[in-house]
Amino acid sequence: MTHAASAFGTVLVDRIEDTFRQIAQTRMRDLPFVNPRLSVAAVGFRPWMSSWIGVLVTPWGINLLQLPAPDAPFEPVRADAVIEVALPGAVMPFMPARLDPLGEFRMCSLFSPAQQFADQETALAAAHETLRLLFEPEVPEDAAHSTQSQANPPDRSRRRLFGLQP
């Protein structure tokens, strides 16, 4: 990653965290599904295909966020559209969103609400593990020496990512 990209990433993470902290302190404060043991954290944001992608931990949910790079805005879509984003470890369904401080972005719910997390450390560990699974998928040993059959493509589904399939 270049120094300029790294600097932009730092600014972007600060904007994301500031925006969602403000939401936590206003609109989401005292709602029954908010987990008071969690706080806002932007985790692992990195450049990906003319965008930035990472995990956002909030007291009300944990989501993948995708924001456009400054020179590559997202194409307009309907508010109810589902945008399938192919990552190395899974194809994930994102919904378009907009907040004035951030502009246009996409969001993919991972855990909502986030009541199952006992503390911030556990939520952050889940965020890091999600990113590991999405960006560093495990490759079977024999796959390194042979090509995979088209009849048996890798399982890149969201259900596989979260262990919902055998």
TANOR-V711715 format. One record per run of one state. SS is the DSSP state (h for helix, s for strand, l for the rest). FROM is the first residue (numbers start at 1). LEN is the number of residues. If there is no record, write none. Layout:
[[SS & FROM & LEN] [SS & FROM & LEN]]
This chain:
[[l & 1 & 2] [h & 3 & 23] [l & 26 & 15] [s & 41 & 7] [l & 48 & 3] [s & 51 & 8] [l & 59 & 2] [s & 61 & 8] [l & 69 & 13] [s & 82 & 5] [l & 87 & 4] [s & 91 & 9] [l & 100 & 3] [s & 103 & 9] [l & 112 & 8] [h & 120 & 16] [l & 136 & 5] [h & 141 & 4] [l & 145 & 5] [h & 150 & 3] [l & 153 & 5] [h & 158 & 4] [l & 162 & 5]]
